[in-house]
């Protein structure tokens, strides 16, 4: 159970950080002649889902009890 707890904590923190990074760091814009390609910026459903799953994994990692 200790390994499960550590994995859940690490995964939760990683998902939260990655979700926040995707939400707030501006993405590159490609402009070639008349064609302009914009990456999606800001908070999307994917970033909200990633942050939500990260929070759930973090809470599960905190609440997992060690067996003896």
Secondary structure, DSSP 8 states (H G I E B T S, - for coil): -HHHHHHHHHHHHHHHHHHHHHHHS---EEEETTEEEE---S--HHHHHHHHHHHHHHHHHHH-----
